[in-house]
Amino acid sequence: MSKDVGRKTPCPFPTTHRRVNQALSIFKDINLHYQDPEKFTSDLNNLIQTLRNITFMLQSEKDTIKDFSGWYAPIQEVMRKDDKMRWLVDSRNHIVKRGDLEKESYISVRIVDHFNKEIFTQKFDPFFSTNNVIQSFRKTVDLKYPKMLESDILIEAERKWIVHTYPKIELVDVLIYCFSVLVDVVESAHRVLGCSILSCEENNFFNADDDFKLILRNNLKKERVSRIRYVDGNPVTSSLLRLTKEDMFGGKIEEGNKEELSKRYGDFSELVKFSEPTNEGLPFCYMDFHLEMSKRFMATDGGLAPICFLYFSKDKKNNPPRIIAFNPSDSTSRYDMAEKIAEAVEVTHCKALIFIGEVWVGDYPEDEKDYVPARLQVDRKEAISILAATPNKTIDYYIPFHRGENGEIVFEELTILEKGEWPFLFKVQKVWEDQIKE
């Protein structure tokens, strides 16, 4: 879709565009009722018919485009050759003339650690609720796992709807694809008249910075996937705060409170020499700035909440990074954080990020000895970790520190690691790999 955005303009295809908005509304219903077979079927039928009606509405407004037939005929031919779009047409005809599509569902349950390493998986009867299946699974499966690692183990359950007429992929994923094709057609019609869906007054959803297909898919994933901690059955969550692009300092610095903040954190003007990018590429060019800011906040607050910066340009004034801050509850929150960051990277097509947080640093086990997480080791050390990553390069900058007698933070020498594995970024790296394949 074009990213040209300007002042809102009258919509040249208002009836068609309203059908697009109606489809978006039904996707929300689909998500809400995904676990309820009866309501899901009703929403599904409604969505399929609404999607099919988008092209009908466009043809009803054909007089808006000069030589509409000449413009639309090649588009129709492409859609006829698309197996998913043909399935949409056939499904709409089936629903109208013969009734509901024949569907099946299953619940896939797997045990994973919080870095998504699979330990066990099995399919279950779909007529139970996902939550009941996952809780029952936890009570009946006895893991032979070191006691100290139990708190890192998750149970994940996912329900999937499949139709016999298109069994290749999950049903709603097919519909998201069909919707994206239709949106591209409607956008193309707008472009013929020199405008865009993005600047159209009927637009109440699409954003130039985000991939709407991925937003729909990720919203669905939240409804069809449930995760609990194996050790206690509690859901895996992390509080998330999405900050505005302008909040370069995690919302801590604005003109109105700069004086108050300077009293707490020191004079921010001293950071000017660190704020300009170096000659290195994104995001490494801003590492001096993040190192200084992290040390300042840690020294003052005695702690550092996890925060991720998604960089798109060296020009922070006109294109500042997106910022995602977290409030983790336990060690398994890292799973949820990693997934949310991967989703943000995927939706925005970001290719450079910096993640900052506190970590424990420990020793690797000696030969034939069990692995003990750093946070549980007697001689562990605290550290600030700053992960800078692109699709081709990851560097971990970490600063060990200890707390003095009065609780003050005493920083030790900066360590830079350019080789190794960073499980926290596995999901992000998978997104980048898939985007390269596309």
C-alpha positions as a Markdown table, in Angstrom:
| # | Residue | x | y | z |
|---|---|---|---|---|
| 1 | Met | 0.0 | 0.0 | 0.0 |
| 2 | Ser | 1.2 | 3.5 | -0.7 |
| 3 | Lys | 2.6 | 5.5 | 2.2 |
| 4 | Asp | 1.6 | 8.9 | 0.9 |
| 5 | Val | -0.3 | 10.6 | 3.8 |
| 6 | Gly | -1.7 | 14.1 | 3.7 |
| 7 | Arg | -4.8 | 16.0 | 4.7 |
| 8 | Lys | -7.9 | 13.9 | 4.8 |
| 9 | Thr | -9.7 | 13.9 | 1.4 |
| 10 | Pro | -13.3 | 12.9 | 0.4 |
| 11 | Cys | -13.5 | 9.2 | -0.4 |
| 12 | Pro | -14.1 | 8.5 | -4.1 |
| 13 | Phe | -15.5 | 5.1 | -3.3 |
| 14 | Pro | -17.4 | 5.6 | 0.0 |
| 15 | Thr | -19.6 | 2.5 | -0.3 |
| 16 | Thr | -16.7 | 0.2 | -1.1 |
| 17 | His | -14.6 | 1.7 | 1.6 |
| 18 | Arg | -17.3 | 1.2 | 4.2 |
| 19 | Arg | -17.4 | -2.5 | 3.3 |
| 20 | Val | -13.7 | -2.6 | 4.0 |
| 21 | Asn | -14.3 | -1.0 | 7.4 |
| 22 | Gln | -17.1 | -3.5 | 8.1 |
| 23 | Ala | -14.7 | -6.4 | 7.3 |
| 24 | Leu | -12.3 | -4.9 | 9.9 |
| 25 | Ser | -15.0 | -4.8 | 12.5 |
| 26 | Ile | -16.0 | -8.5 | 11.8 |
| 27 | Phe | -12.3 | -9.5 | 12.2 |
| 28 | Lys | -12.6 | -8.1 | 15.8 |
| 29 | Asp | -15.7 | -10.3 | 16.3 |
| 30 | Ile | -13.8 | -13.3 | 14.9 |
| 31 | Asn | -11.0 | -12.8 | 17.4 |
| 32 | Leu | -13.5 | -12.3 | 20.3 |
| 33 | His | -15.4 | -15.5 | 19.5 |
| 34 | Tyr | -12.5 | -17.7 | 18.2 |
| 35 | Gln | -13.0 | -20.2 | 21.0 |
| 36 | Asp | -16.8 | -20.4 | 20.6 |
| 37 | Pro | -17.8 | -22.7 | 17.7 |
| 38 | Glu | -21.3 | -21.4 | 17.2 |
| 39 | Lys | -20.4 | -17.7 | 17.4 |
| 40 | Phe | -17.3 | -18.2 | 15.4 |
| 41 | Thr | -19.3 | -19.9 | 12.6 |
| 42 | Ser | -21.7 | -16.9 | 12.5 |
| 43 | Asp | -18.9 | -14.4 | 12.3 |
| 44 | Leu | -17.1 | -16.5 | 9.7 |
| 45 | Asn | -20.1 | -16.6 | 7.4 |
| 46 | Asn | -20.6 | -12.8 | 7.8 |
| 47 | Leu | -16.9 | -12.1 | 7.1 |
| 48 | Ile | -16.8 | -14.2 | 3.9 |
| 49 | Gln | -19.8 | -12.5 | 2.5 |
| 50 | Thr | -18.6 | -9.1 | 3.4 |
| 51 | Leu | -15.2 | -9.7 | 1.8 |
| 52 | Arg | -16.9 | -11.0 | -1.4 |
| 53 | Asn | -19.1 | -7.9 | -1.4 |
| 54 | Ile | -16.1 | -5.5 | -1.6 |
| 55 | Thr | -15.6 | -6.1 | -5.3 |
| 56 | Phe | -19.4 | -5.9 | -5.9 |
| 57 | Met | -19.5 | -2.5 | -4.2 |
| 58 | Leu | -16.4 | -1.3 | -6.2 |
| 59 | Gln | -18.2 | -2.3 | -9.5 |
| 60 | Ser | -21.3 | -0.5 | -8.4 |
| 61 | Glu | -19.2 | 2.7 | -8.2 |
| 62 | Lys | -17.4 | 2.1 | -11.5 |
| 63 | Asp | -18.5 | 5.4 | -13.0 |
| 64 | Thr | -15.9 | 7.1 | -10.7 |
| 65 | Ile | -13.1 | 5.6 | -12.9 |
| 66 | Lys | -13.0 | 6.4 | -16.6 |
| 67 | Asp | -12.7 | 3.2 | -18.6 |
| 68 | Phe | -13.3 | 1.1 | -15.5 |
| 69 | Ser | -13.5 | -2.1 | -17.5 |
| 70 | Gly | -10.1 | -1.6 | -19.0 |
| 71 | Trp | -8.6 | -0.9 | -15.6 |
| 72 | Tyr | -10.4 | -3.7 | -13.7 |
| 73 | Ala | -10.2 | -6.6 | -16.2 |
| 74 | Pro | -6.5 | -7.4 | -15.6 |
| 75 | Ile | -7.1 | -7.2 | -11.8 |
| 76 | Gln | -10.0 | -9.7 | -12.1 |
| 77 | Glu | -7.8 | -12.0 | -14.1 |
| 78 | Val | -5.1 | -12.0 | -11.4 |
| 79 | Met | -7.7 | -12.8 | -8.7 |
| 80 | Arg | -9.2 | -15.6 | -10.7 |
| 81 | Lys | -5.7 | -17.3 | -10.9 |
| 82 | Asp | -5.2 | -16.9 | -7.1 |
| 83 | Asp | -6.3 | -20.2 | -5.4 |
| 84 | Lys | -7.2 | -18.4 | -2.1 |
| 85 | Met | -9.3 | -15.8 | -3.9 |
| 86 | Arg | -11.1 | -18.6 | -5.8 |
| 87 | Trp | -11.7 | -20.3 | -2.5 |
| 88 | Leu | -13.3 | -17.1 | -1.2 |
| 89 | Val | -15.7 | -16.9 | -4.1 |
| 90 | Asp | -16.6 | -20.6 | -3.8 |
| 91 | Ser | -17.1 | -20.4 | -0.1 |
| 92 | Arg | -19.4 | -17.4 | -0.4 |
| 93 | Asn | -21.5 | -19.3 | -2.9 |
| 94 | His | -21.5 | -22.4 | -0.6 |
| 95 | Ile | -22.7 | -20.4 | 2.4 |
| 96 | Val | -25.4 | -18.6 | 0.5 |
| 97 | Lys | -26.8 | -21.7 | -1.4 |
| 98 | Arg | -25.9 | -24.7 | 0.8 |
| 99 | Gly | -25.1 | -23.6 | 4.3 |
| 100 | Asp | -22.1 | -23.6 | 6.7 |
| 101 | Leu | -18.6 | -24.7 | 5.6 |
| 102 | Glu | -17.5 | -28.0 | 6.9 |
| 103 | Lys | -14.9 | -27.2 | 9.6 |
| 104 | Glu | -12.7 | -28.9 | 12.0 |
| 105 | Ser | -10.7 | -27.7 | 14.9 |
| 106 | Tyr | -7.9 | -29.1 | 17.1 |
| 107 | Ile | -6.0 | -27.9 | 20.1 |
| 108 | Ser | -2.2 | -28.3 | 19.9 |
| 109 | Val | -0.5 | -28.4 | 23.3 |
| 110 | Arg | 3.2 | -28.2 | 23.8 |
| 111 | Ile | 5.7 | -27.7 | 26.6 |
| 112 | Val | 8.5 | -25.2 | 26.0 |
| 113 | Asp | 11.1 | -23.4 | 27.9 |
| 114 | His | 10.9 | -19.6 | 28.0 |
| 115 | Phe | 13.2 | -19.4 | 24.9 |
| 116 | Asn | 10.7 | -21.4 | 22.9 |
| 117 | Lys | 12.7 | -24.7 | 22.9 |
| 118 | Glu | 10.1 | -27.4 | 22.5 |
| 119 | Ile | 10.1 | -30.3 | 25.1 |
| 120 | Phe | 6.9 | -32.1 | 24.3 |
| 121 | Thr | 3.8 | -31.6 | 22.0 |
| 122 | Gln | 0.5 | -33.3 | 21.5 |
| 123 | Lys | -2.9 | -32.7 | 19.8 |
| 124 | Phe | -6.2 | -32.7 | 21.8 |
| 125 | Asp | -9.9 | -33.0 | 21.3 |
| 126 | Pro | -11.2 | -29.5 | 20.2 |
| 127 | Phe | -14.6 | -29.8 | 22.1 |
| 128 | Phe | -12.9 | -28.8 | 25.4 |
| 129 | Ser | -12.1 | -25.3 | 26.2 |
| 130 | Thr | -8.5 | -24.3 | 25.6 |
| 131 | Asn | -8.0 | -23.2 | 29.2 |
| 132 | Asn | -9.4 | -26.5 | 30.6 |
| 133 | Val | -7.1 | -28.5 | 28.3 |
| 134 | Ile | -4.0 | -26.6 | 29.3 |
| 135 | Gln | -4.7 | -26.8 | 33.0 |
| 136 | Ser | -5.5 | -30.5 | 32.8 |
| 137 | Phe | -2.4 | -31.1 | 30.8 |
| 138 | Arg | -0.3 | -29.5 | 33.5 |
| 139 | Lys | -1.8 | -31.7 | 36.2 |
| 140 | Thr | -1.3 | -35.0 | 34.3 |
| 141 | Val | 2.1 | -34.5 | 32.8 |
| 142 | Asp | 5.0 | -35.1 | 35.2 |
| 143 | Leu | 8.1 | -33.5 | 33.8 |
| 144 | Lys | 11.5 | -35.0 | 34.6 |
| 145 | Tyr | 13.2 | -31.7 | 34.8 |
| 146 | Pro | 15.7 | -30.1 | 37.3 |
| 147 | Lys | 13.7 | -28.5 | 40.1 |
| 148 | Met | 15.5 | -25.2 | 39.7 |
| 149 | Leu | 14.4 | -24.9 | 36.1 |
| 150 | Glu | 10.7 | -25.7 | 36.6 |
| 151 | Ser | 9.9 | -22.0 | 36.9 |
| 152 | Asp | 11.2 | -21.5 | 33.3 |
| 153 | Ile | 8.9 | -24.1 | 31.8 |
| 154 | Leu | 5.7 | -23.1 | 30.0 |
| 155 | Ile | 2.7 | -24.9 | 28.7 |
| 156 | Glu | 1.3 | -23.4 | 25.5 |
| 157 | Ala | -2.1 | -24.4 | 23.9 |
| 158 | Glu | -3.3 | -23.2 | 20.5 |
| 159 | Arg | -6.6 | -23.8 | 18.8 |
| 160 | Lys | -6.7 | -23.9 | 15.0 |
| 161 | Trp | -9.7 | -23.9 | 12.7 |
| 162 | Ile | -9.3 | -25.7 | 9.3 |
| 163 | Val | -11.8 | -26.1 | 6.5 |
| 164 | His | -11.8 | -29.2 | 4.2 |
| 165 | Thr | -12.0 | -27.0 | 1.1 |
| 166 | Tyr | -8.7 | -25.3 | 1.9 |
| 167 | Pro | -6.8 | -27.4 | 4.5 |
| 168 | Lys | -3.3 | -25.9 | 3.7 |
| 169 | Ile | -3.4 | -23.2 | 6.4 |
| 170 | Glu | -5.5 | -21.9 | 9.3 |
| 171 | Leu | -8.8 | -20.6 | 8.2 |
| 172 | Val | -8.6 | -17.0 | 9.5 |
| 173 | Asp | -5.1 | -16.7 | 8.0 |
| 174 | Val | -6.6 | -17.4 | 4.6 |
| 175 | Leu | -9.2 | -14.7 | 5.2 |
| 176 | Ile | -6.5 | -12.2 | 6.2 |
| 177 | Tyr | -4.7 | -12.9 | 3.0 |
| 178 | Cys | -7.9 | -12.5 | 0.9 |
| 179 | Phe | -8.7 | -9.2 | 2.7 |
| 180 | Ser | -5.2 | -7.9 | 2.0 |
| 181 | Val | -5.7 | -8.6 | -1.7 |
| 182 | Leu | -9.0 | -6.7 | -1.7 |
| 183 | Val | -7.5 | -3.8 | 0.2 |
| 184 | Asp | -4.7 | -3.6 | -2.5 |
| 185 | Val | -7.4 | -3.5 | -5.2 |
| 186 | Val | -9.3 | -0.7 | -3.4 |
| 187 | Glu | -6.1 | 1.2 | -2.8 |
| 188 | Ser | -5.3 | 0.9 | -6.5 |
| 189 | Ala | -8.7 | 2.4 | -7.4 |
| 190 | His | -7.9 | 5.3 | -5.1 |
| 191 | Arg | -4.5 | 5.8 | -6.7 |
| 192 | Val | -6.1 | 6.0 | -10.2 |
| 193 | Leu | -7.7 | 9.2 | -8.9 |
| 194 | Gly | -4.6 | 10.5 | -7.3 |
| 195 | Cys | -5.4 | 9.8 | -3.6 |
| 196 | Ser | -4.9 | 6.9 | -1.1 |
| 197 | Ile | -6.8 | 4.9 | 1.5 |
| 198 | Leu | -4.4 | 6.4 | 4.0 |
| 199 | Ser | -5.4 | 10.0 | 3.4 |
| 200 | Cys | -9.1 | 9.1 | 2.7 |
| 201 | Glu | -11.7 | 10.5 | 5.2 |
| 202 | Glu | -13.2 | 7.0 | 5.5 |
| 203 | Asn | -9.9 | 5.6 | 6.8 |
| 204 | Asn | -10.1 | 4.7 | 10.5 |
| 205 | Phe | -7.7 | 1.8 | 10.7 |
| 206 | Phe | -4.8 | 1.9 | 8.3 |
| 207 | Asn | -1.5 | 3.4 | 9.4 |
| 208 | Ala | 1.4 | 4.2 | 7.0 |
| 209 | Asp | 4.0 | 2.9 | 9.5 |
| 210 | Asp | 2.4 | -0.6 | 10.1 |
| 211 | Asp | 1.6 | -3.7 | 8.2 |
| 212 | Phe | -2.1 | -4.2 | 8.7 |
| 213 | Lys | -2.0 | -7.9 | 7.7 |
| 214 | Leu | 0.4 | -8.6 | 10.5 |
| 215 | Ile | -1.6 | -6.6 | 13.0 |
| 216 | Leu | -4.7 | -8.7 | 12.2 |
| 217 | Arg | -2.7 | -11.9 | 12.4 |
| 218 | Asn | -1.1 | -11.0 | 15.7 |
| 219 | Asn | -4.4 | -9.9 | 17.2 |
| 220 | Leu | -5.8 | -13.3 | 16.3 |
| 221 | Lys | -2.8 | -15.1 | 17.8 |
| 222 | Lys | -3.6 | -13.4 | 21.2 |
| 223 | Glu | -7.0 | -15.1 | 21.1 |
| 224 | Arg | -6.0 | -18.6 | 19.9 |
| 225 | Val | -2.9 | -19.1 | 22.0 |
| 226 | Ser | -2.8 | -19.5 | 25.8 |
| 227 | Arg | 0.3 | -19.9 | 27.9 |
| 228 | Ile | 0.7 | -20.8 | 31.6 |
| 229 | Arg | 3.7 | -21.5 | 33.8 |
| 230 | Tyr | 4.1 | -25.3 | 34.4 |
| 231 | Val | 5.1 | -24.7 | 38.1 |
| 232 | Asp | 2.0 | -23.0 | 39.3 |
| 233 | Gly | -0.5 | -22.7 | 36.4 |
| 234 | Asn | -0.5 | -18.9 | 36.3 |
| 235 | Pro | -0.7 | -17.2 | 32.9 |
| 236 | Val | 2.5 | -15.9 | 31.3 |
| 237 | Thr | 2.3 | -12.1 | 30.9 |
| 238 | Ser | 4.4 | -9.0 | 31.1 |
| 239 | Ser | 2.9 | -5.5 | 31.5 |
| 240 | Leu | 3.5 | -3.5 | 28.3 |
| 241 | Leu | 3.6 | 0.2 | 27.8 |
| 242 | Arg | 3.9 | 1.5 | 24.2 |
| 243 | Leu | 5.4 | 4.9 | 24.3 |
| 244 | Thr | 5.1 | 7.6 | 21.7 |
| 245 | Lys | 7.8 | 8.3 | 19.1 |
| 246 | Glu | 8.6 | 11.5 | 20.9 |
| 247 | Asp | 9.4 | 9.9 | 24.2 |
| 248 | Met | 13.1 | 9.5 | 23.6 |
| 249 | Phe | 13.8 | 9.2 | 27.3 |
| 250 | Gly | 11.2 | 6.7 | 28.2 |
| 251 | Gly | 8.7 | 9.6 | 28.9 |
| 252 | Lys | 11.1 | 11.1 | 31.5 |
| 253 | Ile | 12.1 | 14.3 | 29.7 |
| 254 | Glu | 9.8 | 17.1 | 28.5 |
| 255 | Glu | 10.1 | 20.8 | 28.5 |
| 256 | Gly | 7.7 | 21.2 | 31.5 |
| 257 | Asn | 9.6 | 18.9 | 33.8 |
| 258 | Lys | 13.2 | 19.2 | 32.6 |
| 259 | Glu | 14.2 | 21.2 | 35.6 |
| 260 | Glu | 12.8 | 18.7 | 38.0 |
| 261 | Leu | 14.4 | 15.8 | 36.2 |
| 262 | Ser | 17.7 | 17.5 | 36.1 |
| 263 | Lys | 17.7 | 17.6 | 39.8 |
| 264 | Arg | 17.2 | 13.9 | 40.0 |
| 265 | Tyr | 19.3 | 12.6 | 37.0 |
| 266 | Gly | 21.7 | 15.5 | 36.5 |
| 267 | Asp | 22.1 | 18.0 | 33.7 |
| 268 | Phe | 20.8 | 16.4 | 30.5 |
| 269 | Ser | 22.7 | 18.9 | 28.4 |
| 270 | Glu | 25.8 | 16.9 | 29.3 |
| 271 | Leu | 24.5 | 14.1 | 27.1 |
| 272 | Val | 24.6 | 16.2 | 24.0 |
| 273 | Lys | 28.1 | 14.9 | 23.1 |
| 274 | Phe | 26.7 | 11.4 | 23.3 |
| 275 | Ser | 23.4 | 12.0 | 21.5 |
| 276 | Glu | 24.8 | 12.5 | 18.0 |
| 277 | Pro | 25.2 | 9.3 | 15.9 |
| 278 | Thr | 28.7 | 8.0 | 15.2 |
| 279 | Asn | 29.8 | 6.9 | 11.7 |
| 280 | Glu | 28.6 | 3.3 | 12.4 |
| 281 | Gly | 25.4 | 2.0 | 11.0 |
| 282 | Leu | 22.1 | 1.7 | 12.8 |
| 283 | Pro | 21.6 | 1.0 | 15.7 |
| 284 | Phe | 25.3 | 0.8 | 16.7 |
| 285 | Cys | 25.8 | 4.5 | 16.0 |
| 286 | Tyr | 23.7 | 5.3 | 19.1 |
| 287 | Met | 25.4 | 3.0 | 21.5 |
| 288 | Asp | 27.4 | 5.8 | 23.4 |
| 289 | Phe | 24.1 | 7.5 | 24.1 |
| 290 | His | 22.4 | 4.4 | 25.4 |
| 291 | Leu | 25.3 | 3.4 | 27.6 |
| 292 | Glu | 25.4 | 6.8 | 29.3 |
| 293 | Met | 21.6 | 7.0 | 29.7 |
| 294 | Ser | 21.4 | 3.4 | 31.1 |
| 295 | Lys | 24.2 | 4.1 | 33.7 |
| 296 | Arg | 22.6 | 7.4 | 34.7 |
| 297 | Phe | 19.2 | 5.8 | 35.3 |
| 298 | Met | 20.6 | 2.8 | 37.1 |
| 299 | Ala | 22.8 | 4.9 | 39.3 |
| 300 | Thr | 19.9 | 7.1 | 40.3 |
| 301 | Asp | 17.0 | 4.7 | 40.5 |
| 302 | Gly | 18.9 | 1.5 | 41.6 |
| 303 | Gly | 17.1 | -0.4 | 38.8 |
| 304 | Leu | 16.4 | -0.5 | 35.1 |
| 305 | Ala | 13.1 | -1.5 | 33.6 |
| 306 | Pro | 13.4 | -3.4 | 30.3 |
| 307 | Ile | 13.0 | -1.2 | 27.2 |
| 308 | Cys | 13.4 | -1.6 | 23.5 |
| 309 | Phe | 14.1 | 1.0 | 20.9 |
| 310 | Leu | 13.2 | 0.3 | 17.2 |
| 311 | Tyr | 15.3 | 2.4 | 15.0 |
| 312 | Phe | 14.4 | 3.4 | 11.4 |
| 313 | Ser | 16.7 | 6.3 | 10.7 |
| 314 | Lys | 19.7 | 8.2 | 12.1 |
| 315 | Asp | 17.5 | 11.3 | 12.0 |
| 316 | Lys | 15.9 | 11.1 | 15.4 |
| 317 | Lys | 14.3 | 14.6 | 15.1 |
| 318 | Asn | 12.2 | 13.7 | 12.1 |
| 319 | Asn | 12.1 | 10.0 | 12.5 |
| 320 | Pro | 12.6 | 9.0 | 16.2 |
| 321 | Pro | 12.6 | 5.4 | 17.2 |
| 322 | Arg | 9.6 | 3.6 | 18.5 |
| 323 | Ile | 9.9 | 2.7 | 22.1 |
| 324 | Ile | 8.4 | -0.3 | 23.9 |
| 325 | Ala | 8.8 | -0.5 | 27.7 |
| 326 | Phe | 8.0 | -3.5 | 29.9 |
| 327 | Asn | 7.2 | -4.3 | 33.5 |
| 328 | Pro | 8.2 | -8.0 | 33.9 |
| 329 | Ser | 6.7 | -10.1 | 36.7 |
| 330 | Asp | 9.1 | -13.1 | 36.6 |
| 331 | Ser | 11.7 | -14.9 | 34.5 |
| 332 | Thr | 9.1 | -16.3 | 32.1 |
| 333 | Ser | 8.1 | -12.7 | 31.2 |
| 334 | Arg | 11.1 | -12.7 | 28.9 |
| 335 | Tyr | 9.2 | -15.1 | 26.6 |
| 336 | Asp | 6.3 | -12.6 | 26.4 |
| 337 | Met | 8.7 | -9.6 | 26.0 |
| 338 | Ala | 10.6 | -11.4 | 23.2 |
| 339 | Glu | 7.4 | -12.2 | 21.4 |
| 340 | Lys | 6.0 | -8.6 | 21.6 |
| 341 | Ile | 9.3 | -7.2 | 20.3 |
| 342 | Ala | 9.3 | -9.7 | 17.4 |
| 343 | Glu | 5.7 | -8.7 | 16.6 |
| 344 | Ala | 6.6 | -5.0 | 16.6 |
| 345 | Val | 9.6 | -5.7 | 14.3 |
| 346 | Glu | 7.5 | -7.7 | 11.9 |
| 347 | Val | 4.7 | -5.1 | 11.7 |
| 348 | Thr | 7.0 | -2.1 | 11.2 |
| 349 | His | 9.6 | -3.9 | 9.1 |
| 350 | Cys | 12.2 | -2.5 | 11.5 |
| 351 | Lys | 15.8 | -3.7 | 10.7 |
| 352 | Ala | 17.6 | -2.2 | 13.7 |
| 353 | Leu | 16.9 | -2.4 | 17.5 |
| 354 | Ile | 18.4 | -1.9 | 20.9 |
| 355 | Phe | 17.1 | -3.7 | 23.9 |
| 356 | Ile | 18.2 | -2.6 | 27.4 |
| 357 | Gly | 17.7 | -4.5 | 30.7 |
| 358 | Glu | 19.2 | -5.8 | 33.8 |
| 359 | Val | 20.7 | -9.3 | 33.7 |
| 360 | Trp | 22.5 | -11.8 | 36.0 |
| 361 | Val | 25.9 | -12.9 | 34.9 |
| 362 | Gly | 27.2 | -16.3 | 36.0 |
| 363 | Asp | 29.5 | -19.2 | 35.1 |
| 364 | Tyr | 28.9 | -22.0 | 32.6 |
| 365 | Pro | 28.7 | -25.4 | 34.2 |
| 366 | Glu | 31.8 | -27.5 | 34.3 |
| 367 | Asp | 31.9 | -30.8 | 32.3 |
| 368 | Glu | 29.1 | -33.3 | 33.3 |
| 369 | Lys | 27.6 | -30.9 | 35.8 |
| 370 | Asp | 24.0 | -29.6 | 35.5 |
| 371 | Tyr | 23.2 | -26.2 | 34.2 |
| 372 | Val | 22.3 | -23.7 | 36.8 |
| 373 | Pro | 20.7 | -20.4 | 35.7 |
| 374 | Ala | 22.9 | -17.4 | 36.4 |
| 375 | Arg | 20.2 | -15.8 | 38.6 |
| 376 | Leu | 20.4 | -18.9 | 41.0 |
| 377 | Gln | 24.2 | -19.1 | 41.2 |
| 378 | Val | 25.9 | -18.1 | 44.5 |
| 379 | Asp | 28.6 | -16.0 | 42.8 |
| 380 | Arg | 26.3 | -14.3 | 40.3 |
| 381 | Lys | 26.8 | -10.7 | 39.3 |
| 382 | Glu | 24.4 | -8.0 | 38.3 |
| 383 | Ala | 24.9 | -6.2 | 35.0 |
| 384 | Ile | 23.3 | -3.8 | 32.5 |
| 385 | Ser | 22.9 | -5.5 | 29.2 |
| 386 | Ile | 22.4 | -3.6 | 26.0 |
| 387 | Leu | 21.7 | -5.8 | 22.9 |
| 388 | Ala | 22.1 | -4.1 | 19.6 |
| 389 | Ala | 20.8 | -6.1 | 16.6 |
| 390 | Thr | 20.2 | -6.1 | 12.9 |
| 391 | Pro | 19.4 | -9.0 | 10.6 |
| 392 | Asn | 23.2 | -9.6 | 10.1 |
| 393 | Lys | 24.8 | -8.5 | 13.3 |
| 394 | Thr | 24.2 | -8.7 | 17.1 |
| 395 | Ile | 26.5 | -7.2 | 19.7 |
| 396 | Asp | 25.9 | -7.4 | 23.5 |
| 397 | Tyr | 27.3 | -4.6 | 25.5 |
| 398 | Tyr | 27.1 | -5.3 | 29.2 |
| 399 | Ile | 28.3 | -3.4 | 32.3 |
| 400 | Pro | 28.7 | -5.5 | 35.5 |
| 401 | Phe | 28.1 | -3.6 | 38.7 |
| 402 | His | 27.9 | -4.1 | 42.4 |
| 403 | Arg | 26.1 | -2.3 | 45.2 |
| 404 | Gly | 28.2 | -0.5 | 47.8 |
| 405 | Glu | 27.7 | -0.4 | 51.5 |
| 406 | Asn | 25.2 | 2.4 | 51.2 |
| 407 | Gly | 23.4 | 0.9 | 48.2 |
| 408 | Glu | 25.2 | 3.0 | 45.7 |
| 409 | Ile | 25.8 | 1.5 | 42.2 |
| 410 | Val | 29.5 | 0.9 | 41.4 |
| 411 | Phe | 30.1 | 0.2 | 37.7 |
| 412 | Glu | 32.8 | -2.2 | 36.5 |
| 413 | Glu | 34.5 | -2.4 | 33.1 |
| 414 | Leu | 32.3 | -2.5 | 29.9 |
| 415 | Thr | 32.4 | -5.9 | 28.2 |
| 416 | Ile | 31.5 | -6.3 | 24.5 |
| 417 | Leu | 30.5 | -9.6 | 23.0 |
| 418 | Glu | 30.2 | -10.0 | 19.3 |
| 419 | Lys | 30.0 | -13.8 | 19.0 |
| 420 | Gly | 27.6 | -16.1 | 20.6 |
| 421 | Glu | 23.9 | -16.9 | 20.8 |
| 422 | Trp | 21.2 | -14.6 | 22.2 |
| 423 | Pro | 18.0 | -16.7 | 22.8 |
| 424 | Phe | 16.1 | -13.6 | 23.7 |
| 425 | Leu | 16.4 | -12.5 | 20.1 |
| 426 | Phe | 15.6 | -15.8 | 18.4 |
| 427 | Lys | 12.0 | -14.7 | 17.6 |
| 428 | Val | 13.2 | -11.5 | 16.1 |
| 429 | Gln | 15.9 | -13.2 | 14.0 |
| 430 | Lys | 13.2 | -15.6 | 12.8 |
| 431 | Val | 11.1 | -12.6 | 11.6 |
| 432 | Trp | 14.0 | -11.2 | 9.8 |
| 433 | Glu | 14.8 | -14.5 | 8.1 |
| 434 | Asp | 11.2 | -15.0 | 7.0 |
| 435 | Gln | 11.1 | -11.4 | 5.6 |
| 436 | Ile | 14.3 | -12.1 | 3.6 |
| 437 | Lys | 12.7 | -15.2 | 2.1 |
| 438 | Glu | 9.6 | -13.2 | 1.1 |
